Amino acid sequence: MLSICNRIFSNAYHLCRDTINFYIPEKVCGIYILGRSIYGQFKPRYVGRSDVDLNKRLNQHAKHFPKYPLSCFRILNSCFEAYEY
């Protein structure tokens, strides 16, 4: 799944609570893309940012938006870094 996710973000992961909690600590800020795989390519459908808790935000998406089964993310040192991307 070579795409923008591999260039800027993490690899694409299944958007589920176990995966989110394994890879993303609580109380970190970051940016993310939600999407799905179409013919082996990650297709972005939603872009977002969390200035407070990326783990919590992605868990909310996993619960309420099952139509986007994959996610890529990038943990940032500060919320101001989000504006660089």
N, C-alpha and C positions, 0 to 999 in steps of 0.2 A: 504494500500500500504506500508507494512513494508519492508524496504529495507535500503540501505546505506543512502538514503536521511534522514530517520528518526534518524539515529545514529549520523551523523555528520552535516547534513544540516537542512534546514527548511523542512516542509512537502512539498509535490509536489503541485505546483500551476499551473493553466492554464497560459500559456505564452501569455499574452495579455497586452496591454498598461495600461489599468485600474488597473489590478492586480499588475503589476510592480510598477506603480507610487504610489499605496496605501501602499505597504510593504517596498519599498526600497527608501530611501532618495537620492537626487542627490549628487554627489561628494563624494561617499563613495567607498572604495575598497572592493573587495570580490571575492569569488569563486562560481562556479555554475556548474550544470549538466543539460543538456537538454536531453529529451527523450520522450517516449510515454508509455502509459499503455497497457500492453498485459496481458489479463486474470486477471486483477486487480492488477498486479505487475508493479511497475515502472521499465522500462528498459532503462538504460542510453545509449545514442548514441553520446553525445558530451560533453566534459569537458572543462571548460575555466576559465579564471581569468581576472579580471579588476583591474589594479593598480590605476586607476584614477576615473572612474565613472561607477559603476556597473549598475545603473539605465539606463544610456545611452546605455551601451553595450547590456543589455538584450532587450531593446526596438529595437535595431538594429536587433537582432536575431528574435524577434517577427514579424518584418516586412518582413524579407528576408528568414526565414526558417520555414514556417508553418508546415513542416513535423515533427517538434519536438514540439508538442502542450503542453508539460508539462515541468516545470523546478523546480529545488531545488536550493537554494542558501544559502550562509552564508556571512553576513556582517562582515568584519574584521576591527580591529583597525588600522592596517597598512598593506601595501603591503608585508612586510616581513613575516607576519603571514601566507600568502598563501603557503610558502615553508614548513611549518610545516605539512600541510595536503598532 
